[in-house]
Amino acid sequence: MYTDFREQLCSRLAAINDAGLYNSLGTLMTTDAVIEIDGQKLLNFSTPAPFALNGYCSVGQAEGCQTETTAALEARIARLLKTDDCILYNSPSDANTALTNRLLSRADAVIYNSLSQFALSGGPTFCRATKYKYHGFDIDDIEKQLKLSQAQQNRLLIIDAVDLASGNIAPLNRILALAERYKAVVTIDQTLSAGLIGQGGRGVCSLFDDIDAPEIQTGTLQHLGSNAGAYIAGRREIIDFLRQQPSGIQAAAPLTPQNISTVCAAIDSIVKSDTKRQYLLQITNYFIKKLYCLGLEIPPTMSSRFAVMVGDSQNACLIASTLAWKGVLVSVAAAPFVSKDDARLIISLSAKHTKDDIEHAAEIFKSVLPLFPKEISQTR
């Protein structure tokens, strides 16, 4: 049996390799801003931790750390996001399943970004409700799907605080106005926003003073000091209902006391880290300016994540591989995450990156300009 299956896998791998999309770097789990692979120093703009959040309560410091409970962590997240309550889960997929399967029935509708199926949460793939998909932050498309879903009893509109493909923030005021008009409950995924954006680290919601926050806010703990766990925060009735899980379902995350204490300490620090957040945005804008001066196309962004447009997926992977060989690690967003001819490099920054790092990275980008399409890399 495996012989036939192996031949199929080899054939698929050959097709990926022929298309120039083969991943030869493997899985990069590090969160350091500068890393070393096989003796080579590389600037990590692929998976860096925006802030140095880990290690607040390391094993060596355990005796001096206050032991916190799951309830204490939930309360801290609720205070950070200014919501009524919060509940923890094992993983993003568990939180997503609880959100869509517990709150919605077959009579309801879930409206979500078509790109979410490639995110950590996986999108509401197994939701019983009728599914409607929109693309990116296309307001017209969102309104179209809201109109189409009017036949359903309830509507849950799920949006990303930060666009995965560009780094720009959601036009929350316009989205919430649509939700009000078409009677939809809104969920905002704060994974790339909470702790990183806005005063006190409240996320995208804090950038809009004249609106009420969405009814539900979700996210992972990855930028809050932990590689595991996710949360759902929001209106009290919603969280109370989610706590009424059948006895066979384990809802609360089995985080260790040390892990919980680490995240609690990280959140306490995040609230006071406005200076670091300002620096992170400054260093991001500095990098964008450097690359823009090289003639590269960069969509608007208001976060520490941005995209460099390439166009062809195969060429995007070639450029990323060449950059890695020269000492700069970036991520690639190619088909099917984006359309075939809309591939781009995704760059994420850390407060640990310095101006010297940016200068060095910009010089490396300059050296690979011949690989970019002429219409993109032309001098402005």
N, C-alpha and C positions, 0 to 999 in steps of 0.2 A: 504493500500500500504506500509506504513512504517513498519508494523509488519514483512512482508517478508524481507524487506531490512535490518531491525534491526537484524533479525536472521542471515542473511548473514554476517553482520559486526561482530556480536558476534562470529560466526564461524571462521572468519578470524583472529580476535583478539586472540582467543583460540589457533589457529595454530601458531601465532607469539609467544605467551607465551610458548607453548609447545616446540618451537624451541629454547627458551632461548633468544629471541631477543626483548622482550617487554621493552619499554622505560618507566621506572617508575619515572625518574627525571623530565620529562616535558621539556619545552622549556627554555633554559638558555640564557637570553638576555644580561647579564651583561658583561662588558668589563674590570672589575677590575681583578688584578692579584691574589688577595686574597679576598674571599667572605665568607658570612655566610648564611647557610641554616638551618632553624630549630635549631638555637643555635650552630651549628657545624661550625667551621672554616675549609674552604677548600682551597687548592692551586688550582687556576684555570689555567689549561693548555689546556682548551677546547676552550674558546672564549675570551682570553684576548686581549686588545688593545696593539699592540707592543710598542707604545709610548703614553704618556698622551697628546693626541691631543685635546680632548674635553674641552670646557670651556674657550676658548680664548676670546670669546665675550658672556659671559653669561648674563642673564637678569640684574644682578646686576652691570655688567660692561658696559652695552649697551651705556651709555652716553659717555664713553671714547673710544669707538671703532669707527673706520672709516667705514662708510657705503659703501659697495662695490656693483657693479652691476654684473649681469650675465656675461656680456662681459668681465669684469675685471677678473672674475674667470676663464673663458675660456682661456683668455690670459695667466694667471698664469700657468694653466695646460700645455698649449702648450710650455711655456718656460721651465717648469720642465722637460718635456719629449723631448725637443728640436725638436718639430714638427712645421709645418707651421701654423696650426690652430687647433681649438678644438670646439666641440659642445656638449652641455649638454642635458641630457634626464632625465625623471622622475625616471627611474629604469633601472636595468641591462637588463630586458626583453625588455623594450622599445628600448634601444640602440641596442640590438641584432637584434630585428625585423627590425629596420631602416637599420642596416648594411647589412643584408642578403636580405631583401625584396626590399629595394630601389636600392641597387647597382647591384643586380643580377636578371636575367630573367630566363625563362624556358630553354633558350639555354645555360645557364652557369652551372658551377659546384661549389659546396661548399664542402670542404674537412676538416673534423674536428675530434677531439678526441672523441672516443666513450664514454669516461667518462664525457664529457661536458654536456650531458643530465642531469646529476645529480648536475651540478654546478648552481650557482645563475642565470646565463644567460639562462639556460635551453637548450642550444644548438640551432642550427638553425632548430628547429622542424617544423615550418610552412613555411620554405623557399620554393620558387617555383623552385629553381634550383635543378639539380640532386645531390643527396647526396652521399658522399663517406666517410667512417669512418675508422680511423686508431686507434691504441691502444697505449696510453701513449706516450713515446718519442721513439717509435720503428722506427728508421730511415728507415729500410728496408720496413716496412709496409707503411710509409709515401710515399716512392718512388713508391711502388706498386700502391697506390691509385692515385698518380699523373700521372702515366702511363695510368691507366684505364680511367682517366678523359680527355685524350687528344682529344677525339671526341667532347667535349664541346667547346663553343666559348671562354669563359673566365673561369679561375679557381681562387677561393678564398680559400687560405689555412689558417685555424684558429688554432693557437697554444696557449698554456698556458705558461706564463713566468715561473711559478712554478708549478711543478707536484702536483696535489691535493692529490695523493695517497702516495707520498714519501717526498715531500718538496724539491726535487732536482730541479735545474734550467734547462731550455731548452737548448739543444746544438744548439744555434742559428746560429752559423757559418755554421754548416752542413745543417741545415734546409734551410737557405737562399741560400746556394749553389744549393740545389735541386730545390728550387723555381725558381731560375734563369735558370736552365737547362730545366725545364719543363714549363716555362713561366706562373708562378702563382703569384698572388698578395698575400702578407702575412699580416695577422692580428695577433697581439700578445696581449693577455689579461694580463694586468699589475696589476690586482687587488691585488695579493699577492706579488707584486714586487715594484711598484712605491711608493717612499717614504721610502721603507724598505731596498732596496739593492742598492749598487753602490754609487759612489761619487756624492754628492749632491742629493741623493735619486732618481736618474734617472731610476733606475730599472735595470733589467737584460741586457738591451741593452748597458749600460755603461761598462759592463764587457768585451765586445768584441770590441777592438780598431780598428781592421782591417776590419770592415764590415760597410755597410750602414744600418741604422735602417729600420725595416719593414715599408711598406707604411702606415699601419694603426696600431694605438695603442688604446686599449679600457681598461676600468676598472670602478670600482665603487669608491665612495667617502668614503667608510667605514674606510679606513686607512688614510684618508685625513681630518678627523674632522667631518664627517657627516654620519648619518645612512641612509640617502636617497640620491638618485641621482646617475647618471652614466655619462660617457663621451665617445666620440669617437674623437681621435686626429689623425692627419696624414697629408698627402699631401694636398696642398691647393685646388686642383681641386676636390678631394674626399669630403672634408668638404663643399666646395661651393655647390656641387651637393646635399649633404644631407640637406642643408638649403633650397633647393627648394621643400619643402614639400607642398602637397595639402593643401588648406585652412582648411579642416576638421580635419587635423592631428596636434595635439599640440606637437611640437618637443622639445621646450625648457623646461627645468625643472622649475616648479613653486616653487623654493626655496625661503624661506623668506630672507629679507635683512640680518637678524641676522645670519641665516644659511650660507649665502654666505660669509659674513664677517668672520665667524668662519673658514671656509675652506680656505679662502685667507690667514688668519693669520697662520693657520696650515701649509700651503705650504711654507710660508715665513720662518717658524721655521724649517721645514724639510730640507730645503736647507742648513741650518747651523748645522744640527744634525749628522754629520759624527761620532762624538764621541759616541753618543747614539747608532748609527747603529753598530759601532765596538763592543761596550759593549754587544749589543743584540746577535751578532754572537759569542762572547766569552762565554757568559753564556749558549748559546745553545750547543756549542761544549763541555763545561764543563759537562752539563747534559748527552750528548751523551756518553762521556767518562765514566761517572759513571755507566750508564746502560750497556754499552759495557763490562765493567769489571765484571758485574753480569752474563755475558754470553748471553745477549739478542742480537737478530739479528736486525740490524738497517741499512736500505739501505742508500747509499750515499746521502748527502744533502748539499746545499750551502745557505740555507735560515734559518730563525728562526722557521721553521716547519719541523718536522721529524716523521718517522714512526717506530713503534716497531712491528715486525712481530709476529703473533700468529698462523695463519694457519686456524683453524676452526672458522667459524663465531659465533657459539653459545658460544664457549670458550672465544672468544674475548669480547663478551658482558658480560660474567660472570666475567672476569678479570676487565673490566671497572667498573662494579657495585661494586666489592669488593674494588677496589681502591677508589671509591667515598665514600664508607662506612668508609674507613680508613683515608680519608681526601685529596684525590687527584682526581681532575676532568680531564678526558681526553675524546677525541672523539673516535668513532669506525668507521672504514671503513670496511663494510662487504658486502656480496652479496645483491643486484646486482651491487653495486658500484665497487667492485672488484670480482674476481672469488671466488667460494664457499670456496675453500681451501687456499685462499690467504688473509684472513682477517688480519687486523692490527690495532693497536692503533695509533691515530694521536695526536701528541703533539705540541702545539704552545706556544711560549714563549713571554714574555713581558719584556721590559727594567726595569719594576718595580720588576721583580723577582730577588731575591738575592741569593748568594751562600748558605746561610743558608736554603733558601727555597728548593734549589736543593738537598742539603744534606738530608733534611727531606724527600723529595719526593723519593730520591733514597733508603732510608731505608724502605719506604713503598713498593716500588717495590720489594725490597729484600724479604719482608714478604710474597709476593704473588707469588714468583718464583715457588712453587709447582704446581700452576695452569697452568703454561706454559708447552707446549709439551717438552719432555726430549730432543729431537733433537735440540730444540731452546734454552732451558735454561741450557744446559750442560756447565760446567765450561770450559773456554778457556785456 
